[in-house]
């Protein structure tokens, strides 16, 4: 009986907390926390930038493929061959304005703000659906192909996004539990190779994306 009375005494408080949580919309960044934001140079304002920036025709359609990276078999060397390239996904700049509101909000947090037209976003769910490896984009390497189809011979630029490292955890605040990324880096390989750290600072849904500029010299 005492136990019942003690629980009954806390019932109004529990109901109040439950009511507050029901009315509290969680402002999480789960869908975009691990995302990579790639910005292809399109700043042809003088003679110096002509050799580094892409033309509008070159950026009209961009192709992305993914493949499972080389991974050593257990206890053996060398590494197994890389996986088969996926069918290419075409990203048409003219269609990039149609995106979800959460991603648009994320792009606007960057300084200066990013736009759908100038940003290629690779997330855990797009442009590829989650695979059988747990749904993380870091389970794959990616091939980004830029090609000018308006000129002959066609000029092609290929960039590889490799060795993606993602770390994160779920953090609880009040009534909400949100996923936050704590480390995000990868290797960009084109004409050159460089390690890119794009770990975002801040906390919660207000973390601004760290854009990765890519030019013809990369």
FENLINUR-V868493 format. One record per pair of residues at least 24 apart in sequence whose ideal C-beta (glycine too) atoms are under 7 Angstrom apart, sorted by sequence separation. I is the first residue (numbers start at 0). J is the second residue. If there is no record, write none. Layout:
# FENLINUR-V868493
I/J
I/J
This chain:
# FENLINUR-V868493
63/87
92/116
161/185
162/186
187/211
62/87
63/88
160/185
161/186
62/88
137/163
177/203
190/216
191/217
62/89
63/90
136/163
137/164
160/187
161/188
190/217
137/165
189/217
60/89
61/90
90/119
158/187
159/188
135/165
158/188
187/217
60/91
158/189
157/189
59/92
58/92
90/126
88/126
88/127
85/127
158/213
61/119
84/142
156/215
158/217
65/127
63/126
31/101
30/101
31/102
68/139
67/139
68/140
66/139
31/105
65/139
66/140
38/113
65/140
41/117
65/141
36/113
64/141
63/141
64/142
38/117
38/118
39/119
63/143
37/118
36/118
37/119
61/143
62/144
36/120
61/145
34/120
35/121
34/121
58/145
34/122
57/145
33/122
33/123
57/147
31/122
56/147
30/122
53/145
118/210
54/147
56/149
68/161
30/124
113/208
108/205
110/207
113/210
109/207
108/207
109/208
108/208
109/210
33/135
106/208
33/136
105/208
39/145
33/165
33/167
32/167
32/178
32/179
33/180
27/175
29/177
32/180
28/177
29/178
23/173
25/175
27/177
33/183
35/185
23/174
27/178
25/177
20/174
19/174
35/197
52/214
53/215
51/214
51/215
50/215
51/216
36/208
38/210
40/212
36/209
38/211
40/213
36/210
37/211
38/212
39/213
40/214
28/203
36/211
38/213
28/204
35/211
37/213
26/203
27/204
26/204
28/206
